[in-house]
Amino acid sequence: MARLAMAFSGYPVPEQLFLSETASWDQTGAPSVIGQDTILTALSEVSAPDAITLTQIVIEGRAATVSGHALRAGQSHLFCHVLRFTDPSRTCLAQIVSFEHRG
């Protein structure tokens, strides 16, 4: 889960990232992105933070949340990625909701 969340924060996308064809990604301050190829393109445009600290990972059934702190241009940001999967095996992402707030 940590590697998935880091990918949605701007770090390299893991090879084992599986997205459903109708997957969606909603993020703070950006329009919703729908579809596997569109999400992968959007991920390639996200800049990685200078540093990241994961503070909590919660996994339950078809969902997971990963939250922490990111350092961007000397500013501390709080973030949370909510990951929803197509089934309890958590192999294929159906929805990603990403929040980031300067704090």
N, C-alpha and C positions, 0 to 999 in steps of 0.2 A: 504494500500500500504506500509505503514511503516513496519508493521510486516512481510510482504513478503520480503521486501528488507533486513531487519535485518536477516531473515533466510538465505539469500544468502551471508551474511557477517559472518555467523558462530553461530548465536543465535538459540535457539530451533525452530524447524519447526512448524508452526501453524497447528492445526488439520485440518483446512479447506483449506489446500494447494491442489489444483487440477491441475494436469498436464495432457496435452494430451498425448496419447500413443507415439506420435512422437515428443514430446517436445525436445528442444535442449538448452544447456547451454554452452555459450562461455565465458571464463574468461581469464583475463590477465595471461600470463605465464603458461597456462595449456591447454591440448588438449580439444577439443570439446567433450561434453558429450551428448549422445542422448538416449532418452527413459526414461519413468517415473521411473522405478526401478533403473536405472543407475544414474539418477540425485539424487534420494533420498539417494542412497549409497554415492555419492560424497558429498552431503550436510552434511552427518554424519561425514565426515573427515575434515571439515573446522573448524578451531579454531576461537572462538569468540575473537574479539579485547578486550583490557582492558577497552576501553571506546568508545562510538560512539555518534556522533552528526549528526542528520539529518538537512540539511540546506535548501533543496528544494524538493518538491514533485509536479510533473506536471502530470495531467491525461487528456487525450484527446482521445476519441473514444476507439479503441482497444489497446491503448498503455499508458504506464506510465513510468516516470523516477523518480528515487529517488537518491539524491546525498547528500554527506556530508563528514565528517572527521572521521577517525578511528584512535585510538591510539593502536599500536602494538609494544610491547617490547620497549616502550619509544620513538618510532618513529611515527610522524604524517603521516597519509596516506590520500589522497583524494580518494573518490570512487564514482562511479555512476553505478546504476543498471538500465538497460533498460528492461522493461517488456512488452512483446507483448502477447496479449490474443487472443483466438480463435474467440471471438465476442465482440460486444460493452458492453455486460453485465459484462465483466471482471471477470468471475468466473473460467475460465480454462486457464492456461498458455500454450502458444505455443512455446515461445522462451524467453530466458533470456540472456542478454549480460551484463557482469560485468567487469568493469574497476577499477583497483586500482593502485595508483601511490604514491610512497613515496614523500612527498612534504613539 
